């Protein structure tokens, strides 16, 4: 079953460029808090992107993923679990 939630993100200081085409925010539903380093390794092996993905932990199993290229992100959104 697919479940999605919209998260309202606050606008920053305006000093950064628009990277929305290479970023994702994902919530992993789990009964315990996950180790972000383990999540990073598993995601990179499962998604099989051409280039490295940078993973940052947020709160309660919410992770920020930054891709190096748009094609990897688009493929993940379309095909990956």
C-alpha positions as CSV (number, residue, x, y, z in Angstrom):
1,X,0.0,0.0,0.0
2,X,1.4,3.4,-1.0
3,X,1.1,6.2,1.5
4,X,2.3,9.8,1.0
5,X,2.3,12.8,3.2
6,X,3.0,16.4,2.3
7,X,5.5,18.2,4.5
8,X,5.4,22.0,4.5
9,X,9.1,23.1,4.5
10,X,10.0,26.6,5.6
11,X,11.7,28.9,3.0
12,X,15.4,29.5,3.8
13,X,17.4,32.7,3.7
14,X,17.5,32.8,-0.1
15,X,21.2,32.3,-0.2
16,X,21.1,28.9,-1.8
17,X,20.1,27.9,-5.3
18,X,17.1,25.9,-6.2
19,X,18.1,22.2,-5.9
20,X,14.5,20.8,-5.8
21,X,15.1,18.8,-9.0
22,X,17.9,16.8,-7.3
23,X,16.4,16.4,-3.7
24,X,13.9,14.1,-2.0
25,X,12.5,14.0,1.5
26,X,11.4,10.5,2.5
27,X,9.7,9.1,5.7
28,X,10.5,5.5,6.4
29,X,7.8,3.9,8.5
30,X,9.4,1.7,11.1
31,X,8.8,0.8,14.8
32,X,12.1,2.1,15.9
33,X,14.5,5.0,15.0
34,X,16.8,3.9,12.2
35,X,20.5,4.4,11.9
36,X,21.0,7.0,9.1
37,X,24.3,5.5,8.1
38,X,22.7,2.1,7.6
39,X,19.8,3.6,5.7
40,X,22.3,5.4,3.4
41,X,24.1,2.2,2.6
42,X,20.9,0.2,2.0
43,X,19.3,2.9,-0.1
44,X,22.3,3.3,-2.3
45,X,22.5,-0.4,-3.0
46,X,18.8,-0.8,-3.6
47,X,18.3,2.3,-5.8
48,X,21.4,1.6,-7.9
49,X,22.0,5.2,-8.9
50,X,24.7,6.1,-11.4
51,X,26.1,8.6,-8.9
52,X,26.4,8.8,-5.1
53,X,23.4,10.0,-3.1
54,X,24.0,12.2,0.0
55,X,21.7,11.3,2.9
56,X,21.0,13.6,5.9
57,X,18.9,12.4,8.8
58,X,16.0,14.7,9.9
59,X,13.6,13.7,12.7
60,X,11.8,10.4,13.4
61,X,13.0,8.4,10.3
62,X,12.6,11.3,7.9
63,X,15.6,11.6,5.6
64,X,16.8,14.1,3.1
65,X,18.3,12.7,-0.1
66,X,20.4,14.8,-2.5
67,X,21.2,13.3,-5.8
68,X,24.1,14.3,-8.0
69,X,22.0,14.3,-11.2
70,X,18.3,14.8,-12.1
71,X,18.0,11.5,-14.0
72,X,18.8,9.4,-10.9
73,X,16.2,11.2,-8.9
74,X,13.6,10.9,-11.7
75,X,14.2,7.1,-12.0
76,X,14.0,6.6,-8.3
77,X,10.7,8.5,-8.1
78,X,9.3,6.4,-11.0
79,X,10.7,2.9,-10.3
80,X,12.3,2.5,-6.9
81,X,10.7,1.3,-3.7
